[in-house]
Amino acid sequence: MDSDGDGLSDEVEDELGLDKTDANDALADTDGDGMSNADEVAAGTDPTDADSDNDGISDTVEIANNMDPTDGTDGMGDNDGDGLT
């Protein structure tokens, strides 16, 4: 069920501490990382943590660089092939 029609189920909104009667909270960016709460849920990241995998790289930067924001080890590799990690 999605009482406010924002695309986030009531169950997810309850888990995240959002208001299931406020459609605007899906568009909010609770953790300030540049991704909306709805985009974070769709990506499988934590809307309350700007760095869901705690690797020191924000979810937004990881997604923009084709990294996995749920894999804390991918921030340690040489993802761009420049010889630097």
Secondary structure in CASP SS format (residue, H / E / C, confidence):
PFRMAT SS
TARGET T0000
AUTHOR 0000-0000-0000
METHOD secondary structure of the structure
MODEL  1
M C 1.00
D C 1.00
S C 1.00
D C 1.00
G C 1.00
D C 1.00
G C 1.00
L C 1.00
S C 1.00
D H 1.00
E H 1.00
V H 1.00
E H 1.00
D H 1.00
E H 1.00
L H 1.00
G C 1.00
L C 1.00
D C 1.00
K C 1.00
T C 1.00
D C 1.00
A H 1.00
N H 1.00
D H 1.00
A H 1.00
L C 1.00
A C 1.00
D C 1.00
T C 1.00
D C 1.00
G C 1.00
D C 1.00
G C 1.00
M C 1.00
S C 1.00
N H 1.00
A H 1.00
D H 1.00
E H 1.00
V H 1.00
A H 1.00
A H 1.00
G C 1.00
T C 1.00
D C 1.00
P C 1.00
T C 1.00
D C 1.00
A C 1.00
D C 1.00
S C 1.00
D C 1.00
N C 1.00
D C 1.00
G C 1.00
I C 1.00
S C 1.00
D H 1.00
T H 1.00
V H 1.00
E H 1.00
I H 1.00
A H 1.00
N C 1.00
N C 1.00
M C 1.00
D C 1.00
P C 1.00
T C 1.00
D C 1.00
G C 1.00
T C 1.00
D H 1.00
G H 1.00
M H 1.00
G C 1.00
D C 1.00
N C 1.00
D C 1.00
G C 1.00
D C 1.00
G C 1.00
L C 1.00
T C 1.00
END
